[in-house]
Amino acid sequence: MKGVQLEWSNLTERDIVRYEVERSANGIDFYPINQQAPKSNRDDKASYAHFDASPVNGANFYRIHV
């Protein structure tokens, strides 16, 4: 299966409205590809994952925006 598995965690999740996964082909211009609601928001650890089934050709850069 072609794609990129992204995984991240927040050790002290609190007051998060949403996580937005962003992708860029050049490392400068990022575009949202997914949003996820927080699991806990109770000042504890939460882990997340997103599978990008449509990465661009070449390098892909990702960041998580809250």
N, C-alpha and C positions, 0 to 999 in steps of 0.2 A: 504494500500500500504506500503510495507516494504522499508525502506530507511532512509536517513538522509538529512534534509533540512539545508543547510548552507546559512547564510546571513551575509553580511558585508558591511560597508560603509567607505568611505574615505572623511573626512571633507574638506581637502584641496588638492584635486587631481591635480597633476601637474607633467609633465615630466615622466609619467608612460608609459612604453612600453607595458606591459601586466601583468595581474594577473594570477598566477598559483596556483591552488588549489592542495594541497598535502595531502595525507592520510598516516597514520602509524598504525600498529597494536601494536607497542611496545613503541611509543613515542620517538623513537630514529632514526629509519630508515624511512624516508619519501619518497613517490613516487608520481609523478604527476598523477592526475586523470582528470584534466580539465584546459583549458586556456581560458581567457576572455580578450578581448581588452578593454581599458578604454573607458568610455562613453563621458567624457568631456575633461579632461586635461586642464581646464581653471581656476585652482585654486579655484574650488568650490566643493560642496558636490556631491557625486555620490554613489548610492547604488546598490548592486549586490546580486545575489542569484545563488546557484547551488544545484541541487538535486542529491545526491549520491545514485543511485538505487542499488548498489552492495557493501554495507559495508561488511567488514570482520566479521566473528563470534567473539564475545567478544567485548572488548574495541576498539574504533576507535578514533584516534587523528587526528586533522586537523590543517593545517596552510595555510596562504595565503602568497605566496612569490611574490615579485615584482622585 
